[in-house]
């Protein structure tokens, strides 16, 4: 018997044939999208090639088997819906990525090590020249060619000795660590000594303009007389003039501390102040004026010759073709009367001044020194002996001292005391004279106290005070 074909049933809504069998789910092959991963791989390789800067890194990179990675990548693009191939290709891609990451880390470490080695080699390089003009010498230890070709940008090393010649020579340089600018002018001799804790300039003499910025280390300028200290977090714009006799410092802006080497005195300066530090231990402060802020070479005025201008061509004046019409008018008659000259009255002569009559000069009173001498050589000497009043043993000041009979240079000369002789001075004072005598002979006469070399400065004052209180003569 023939099998009858079963007619497929139709859908009631659409009218299409519907299969009565259960639908079979067809598993579509999954295609992995590896384009993005390939782009990342290419970017990493390109970055690595840019970072590599030495042959050791290039050799390490060249050992990588990029061909294997490329083959594995192509195989992953050709794989279709096979899940096992999917897993295998993903594993290969992750291995390649990890290899590149390892190489990148090693490259970064090597580059960082090279940078540290470069910094270690350049610790001796502290500054670079900005401008050099005139006679300037830089002497480096162990470098015989350091004084040649002092061009802008040349390196200044730690410990260099800088000498600047006569005006208008100068040099300016900028520090590498904090961008501070130093300008050394004519007749300057200085050595740069930097350490891990301080930046020092040892100056013998000269003129320096310093623009010190905030830094991680303090700055100091050291001379024979002074020390200038600028803190590591301070800013200072100042002029420094060093000389054997005294140093001068002017703060234009910022602040600094000045210490005198001899006395140890210190003073903090702020902007627009001036300070002198002397070799005898003084610090002299004052306000700065506008001329103190100027230092260094000054431009001299150059008188240029006067250029003669080219003479312009003169055009001839054209003749006037029209004739001028002359209008004749009657002119008024002018009559000039003679002016009578009036003679000035004669000025009477000034009367001659009558000289004033001289004032009558009173006659000088006659001084009777007899009474004075009698008192001094009898009464006063007895009082000194009885009361044991102190007398003094002195020497002449410069030469022989004349001894007078009275306390007057016009009186009779009694004796004289030689230059090396010691004599007795009694505490009796009379109008610039003192009673003096020799050892063992008693009082001789009067001598001027200006010619006596007293042993102490206050001795003459004590003698005058004692004479006023004890040996005053009654004028009655």
Steps between C-alpha positions, in 0.01 A plus 500: 500500500623844423560733779293808475683826529398709785393841395670766711267703708448867439507781742155634562610863520758524221405207278858378478605141536621409845717198567381272768855405604689678771742754364867415508722766649798554273799620688663780310872515511617787712748724335736670745569870438877536553550821304509720811756273668722508192490883496599513868787262429630720217473814716699340782774394261522851349523664846776260601702587190477871590605450864803283422814717498788257543622190329441273799123561490489465121680167522258376765203604288645347185510161671124496520337268251249733341450252219355242737258756640402603147432138398293437809304816434425399140387157619261662743348710218449184286340298784119483483249354739727246663503576874824316562682703235349812659652418837837414349525826303402707806774329704760575233392865481520540881853348499615750234347791693672389822836477318460855369403626848812337651719661233334839564568479875864407441534790255362747755742376766799529266404855390457609864841350588661691209343825623638442851846429357484825300404700811782339698750608235368859490508581875823693438330725242337784693440786256513620139641824358247756375722793394880543503659831405859621516781343702347208693686187617358174643745251652380143569695242699656238271369668181766700315262601220227642729602859422456460126185571297283652774190500281136545617370167628838366609490307828645641824618228736507479878824647639569728201699819563362802310703818449368807315742760361478877475187696408286436296557121533226287660340153496150373584387141555185311609491217754362163394313412819295815573547737200673764714705754298843630608682790326868568582639837392849649458785417742315202652676189632271223634481121535177298478477221762169307511429216743199285587389749768598850377597702191808711584689775315845577646575858390839669530386832351274643231143593412215247479131535410304201638143395415447206739179297457327265744710184524540178692834627643607829660747733324798682654760754378818484712772769502784604730276734701142372460261211441170547309241229572181450294259233625395212277138620488595871473531718193763772463586754230807691613832665410817391682826699497801335667817693591791449740399795718122455513216319323179665376167320456180641342171305504282599206234245595466198727698446819843383619702472823844666526762381756827682577785248523703693762235607754232238428232771469209409272216698344203395286445720193178549307437674170645847423758497778878548500759361743875545543708227667846629603822318578493635859175314582235767429162469324378842374138504377319757284220527247596440137467771237429461131868514397576200726285274283724553194805277462712379215608650169336823399447587137706796393340758274646493153479828312433424137618741229238731357404395152480781248172516319504510123429850377166530330483634153374856498252579228525849351215737574283562206471860387168667564340583175246742643612847591415642836270798499644785704237702681617849573349654809587811686718419794438685826770740602687399807654774708767402745547729795831498675497337838652691780749297686451531871821458689465274802557651834836412641488241774658633813789291621439272790638625822802313616430283801649629817708229659395425855726610772703218643387386836741577774691192603501465873844456643590150602486455870833451657507155653689469820653153489701552816204411719425195282858368519522561871179301558593215266856450625429544873137440600402250227816291529455477879140380454617230252764377745275500806200332332716272285328614180615298198757651262582350160820394325483589129718552188515779236277453197746560214799718595641700791246683720580859611426580868390860578515701821134604470208332313572721198721438195624859519639447848854405585622154393609306807614167355410235240425126516669278241307267268589173676485636857225407746361781716236560767163660415317659797117525493513882479352655183536869400367619158641216287808447717582236762751514783789260424823399672790257488543192713657590835501879442132595543303741278694697236238710320216487251480295176230492229289185533474464118870400496459220758446135396255377767492128576119485485240700308297611804796612715497865386126528574550363851781751567288797383199390710717449810668839453161679481374339818815509717738768373290804409662835587287756682504821287424730792 
